[in-house]
Amino acid sequence: MPKAIRRLIKDAVLESDGYAAVMSIEETAAELGIPVSDIVKLDQNENPYGTSLGVFDTLATYDHFHQYPDAAQRVARERIGEYAGVPADRVIVGNGSDEIIDMLFLLTLEPGDEVIVPMPTFGVYSARPPLYGGVVKTVDRKQNFDLDVDAIINAVTDRTKLIFLAHPNNPTGNLVTTQQLVRILRTGALVVVDEAYYEFSDNTLLPMLGEWENMAVLRTFSKWAGLAGLRVGYGVFPGKLSEQIWKVKPPFNISVAGLKAVEAVLDDIEFLRETVSRIRVERGRLYRALRKLNFLEPYPSHGNYILCRVTRGDSHDVYRRLRQQGILVRSYRDPWLRDCIRISIGTPEDTTVLLRALRAMAEEV
Ligand SMILES: Cc1ncc(COP(=O)(O)O)c(C=O)c1O
């Protein structure tokens, strides 16, 4: 890069690898020479049943696309507040919960401030802080992926601003206990409990927010509600923090399509709950079947995915061979998960196709 351009760019950006975008489903289908409809997409924890038909109707009949969305997100916040059982003024809607994570960095980080991330976990927590001058301190989880609370507490310094806890954790599927959370809250750092997969676990730490001023809860409509493509997530904050986070929110961060979609899915919540319960049933079926394979060790999961250690052969080879058959799962390069794949829970038909492919591999290893 010419020096004249290089000097314009922050070091943290120059040093960052950026987000490695997965190939789109259309490109993948074209490369494999199969129709998009034949791809079994089990790589991004989406709802395989899609979203509510109400979303299609709402967007097809909406006639104000030429006007800006409501920057205060009033109706969506009211509806989310009712759904989550919290006052609307504690809720802020983000362009995916990813955006709320970024807002938290904007809200808290001065250069040199620290963010504690228990590994392995969702990649965004550690990828983004350097862009805001923050320093990531990773803390290993225990062998079974449980939080190492003592190690987290030991990692806290007077520069620690944020500690991220995914509940359930992506990709390992395990939960945080109330006792663990209380010990971590006592450090005084802002503890972010990310409940992106709450609806699949039916286990929430949100009620703790009433007792602690240094806690935030994140949720999303991407997973259970089938709105990953429309990008809507939300954060719930205690009073003092909720006043401040509004100052860092980009004014029109959610499109009218996203705001209207929130209303439509919450109007059709029974349908979506039905899809969630089917996914939970399927999770049990897939887990039991995976345990019987001689080369995979699945971890029990409270999310809509199952992490598997590849105990014989190479995980990237398993990933590639599934992909050649049009079955997309997630593989990893980072040291904690290099020998793992993560499989999102699909429909019963998806599970059948996947298991057929895995059983064929099992016969060979
Ligand atoms: C733990 C966790 N948090 C947050 C997100 C981001 O979700 P979104 O930005 O789609 O709301 C994800 C997505 O995979 C996730 O796994």
The ligand as an SDF file (V2000), in Angstrom:
LIG
                    3D

 16 16  0  0  0  0  0  0  0  0999 V2000
  -23.5560  -15.6840   20.5830 C   0  0  0  0  0  0  0  0  0  0  0  0
  -23.9650  -14.8060   19.4350 C   0  0  0  0  0  0  0  0  0  0  0  0
  -24.2050  -13.5160   19.6760 N   0  0  0  0  0  0  0  0  0  0  0  0
  -24.5840  -12.6800   18.6970 C   0  0  0  0  0  0  0  0  0  0  0  0
  -24.7190  -13.1310   17.4020 C   0  0  0  0  0  0  0  0  0  0  0  0
  -25.0670  -12.1220   16.3460 C   0  0  0  0  0  0  0  0  0  0  0  0
  -26.3650  -12.2290   15.9430 O   0  0  0  0  0  0  0  0  0  0  0  0
  -27.0650  -11.1200   15.0770 P   0  0  0  0  0  0  0  0  0  0  0  0
  -26.0670  -10.0180   14.8090 O   0  0  0  0  0  0  0  0  0  0  0  0
  -27.4930  -11.8080   13.8240 O   0  0  0  0  0  0  0  0  0  0  0  0
  -28.2090  -10.6370   15.9010 O   0  0  0  0  0  0  0  0  0  0  0  0
  -24.4830  -14.4630   17.0950 C   0  0  0  0  0  0  0  0  0  0  0  0
  -24.6040  -14.9400   15.7160 C   0  0  0  0  0  0  0  0  0  0  0  0
  -24.1390  -15.9720   15.3250 O   0  0  0  0  0  0  0  0  0  0  0  0
  -24.0880  -15.3230   18.1470 C   0  0  0  0  0  0  0  0  0  0  0  0
  -23.8290  -16.6060   17.9190 O   0  0  0  0  0  0  0  0  0  0  0  0
  1  2  1  0
  2  3  1  0
  2 15  2  0
  3  4  2  0
  4  5  1  0
  5  6  1  0
  5 12  2  0
  6  7  1  0
  7  8  1  0
  8  9  2  0
  8 10  1  0
  8 11  1  0
 12 13  1  0
 12 15  1  0
 13 14  2  0
 15 16  1  0
M  END
$$$$
